[in-house]
């Protein structure tokens, strides 16, 4: 069951306690090692290059984006862990079987026979399912070029352009930069703030927080489990 009310006070994080629980030197200062340990805990694995890069960025960006309470940090980290397969996948692969294509896009592929030509052909599939001129994907190859990337899976040329303009990086010319862990964290936090996701989180409306970031409720239960896990060390 998804909680509809905050389960912890909206107070600052006690980083000394958090660091002790994570096995980090408890100096009370949340630096790169503390955040990397938190991401590793969420993913249930040892830190790797991606997690360490996220940790370095989080130490700078979390305070700047008001990610300073247990529920805010827990929800954000849970959502990006869900979207990236535990911080392993920062670029949409789309290497699907015909059956998986049918399950994912039932309205676009009404039979296995229709899906079969796109099976195990990520580029062809992306150019079919993301061919949306209304979202800026109007040129051949735009579906693949502007497929999902980053901590919250930035998708479509218009969104790449808008995100790039806000952070000062030409993501239209260099969409691959959105898959860099550190860059993707900045893009995700910018989206989170613009979407006022923290307002939903602060009132305990996690379903709305997921709707804003995902457009629906896919992954809601998994995000809830990760949030609860993170709150065990953050709260």
C-alpha positions, -999 to 999 in steps of 0.1 A, spaced: 0 0 0 13 35 -9 15 59 20 -5 91 16 10 109 46 45 118 56 60 93 80 88 115 92 90 151 102 101 177 76 133 184 95 169 185 84 188 152 81 209 142 111 240 134 90 261 120 119 235 93 126 231 87 88 268 83 84 271 60 113 244 38 98 261 38 64 295 30 78 310 64 69 331 86 92 305 104 112 317 140 109 282 154 103 293 168 69 275 152 39 303 150 14 308 128 -17 315 97 3 284 100 24 262 104 -7 279 77 -26 273 54 4 237 64 4 233 56 -34 251 23 -29 228 14 0 198 22 -22 212 0 -50 223 -28 -26 258 -29 -41 293 -15 -37 300 19 -51 313 20 -87 323 49 -110 287 59 -116 278 59 -80 309 79 -70 301 104 -97 266 108 -84 280 112 -49 303 140 -59 275 158 -77 250 153 -49 273 168 -23 271 201 -43 236 199 -59 214 185 -31 217 215 -8 213 239 -38 180 222 -48 166 220 -12 171 182 -10 177 185 28 150 165 45 147 127 49 116 124 28 128 146 0 161 128 -3 145 93 1 119 99 -26 143 114 -51 170 87 -46 143 60 -48 129 74 -80 162 77 -98 173 43 -85 141 29 -100 146 46 -133 183 36 -138 181 0 -125 201 8 -94 223 34 -111 234 10 -138 215 21 -168 217 58 -178 207 52 -215 176 35 -227 185 2 -243 153 -8 -260 166 -43 -267 132 -60 -264 117 -93 -276 85 -91 -297 65 -101 -266 80 -73 -245 73 -48 -272 37 -59 -273 34 -55 -235 51 -21 -234 33 -5 -264 1 -25 -269 -17 3 -288 12 6 -313 18 -31 -318 -15 -49 -320 1 -83 -327 33 -102 -323 37 -103 -361 36 -65 -361 62 -63 -333 85 -90 -347 104 -67 -372 114 -44 -342 125 -72 -319 161 -70 -308 165 -39 -330 167 -10 -305 173 18 -331 145 8 -353 122 4 -323 131 38 -309 125 55 -343 90 39 -343 78 45 -308 94 79 -303 85 94 -337 65 123 -324 68 156 -343 48 173 -316 77 165 -292 103 178 -316 112 143 -330 105 153 -366 137 142 -384 147 107 -394 166 91 -365 153 115 -338 136 87 -319 169 69 -313 189 101 -310 166 115 -282 157 83 -265 155 81 -227 187 91 -209 198 101 -174 185 97 -139 149 104 -148 151 92 -185 149 125 -204 132 118 -237 122 137 -269 141 165 -287 120 193 -272 128 181 -237 165 178 -245 164 214 -259 146 228 -229 167 210 -203 199 220 -221 189 257 -222 183 257 -185 216 241 -175 237 258 -202 246 226 -222 237 220 -258 219 187 -254 204 188 -288 238 187 -304 252 164 -277 223 143 -264 248 117 -251 258 141 -223 224 135 -207 236 100 -199 266 111 -179 257 104 -142 268 138 -129 251 157 -157 220 135 -154 217 144 -117 216 181 -125 190 176 -152 168 155 -129 171 180 -100 162 208 -123 131 189 -135 122 180 -99 123 216 -88 104 229 -118 77 202 -114 74 212 -77 78 175 -68 90 184 -33 56 200 -26 39 166 -32 66 148 -12 62 172 18 25 165 20 31 127 16 15 125 -18 39 100 -33 15 90 -60 15 125 -73 53 127 -70 55 97 -92 29 110 -116 49 143 -121 81 125 -129 68 94 -147 36 106 -162 17 78 -145 22 52 -118 46 27 -134 72 17 -107 51 31 -79 54 0 -56 91 -4 -63 98 33 -55 78 29 -23 99 0 -12 131 19 -19 118 49 -1 111 29 30 145 14 29 162 48 26 141 62 54 155 36 77 189 53 75 178 89 68 151 93 95 
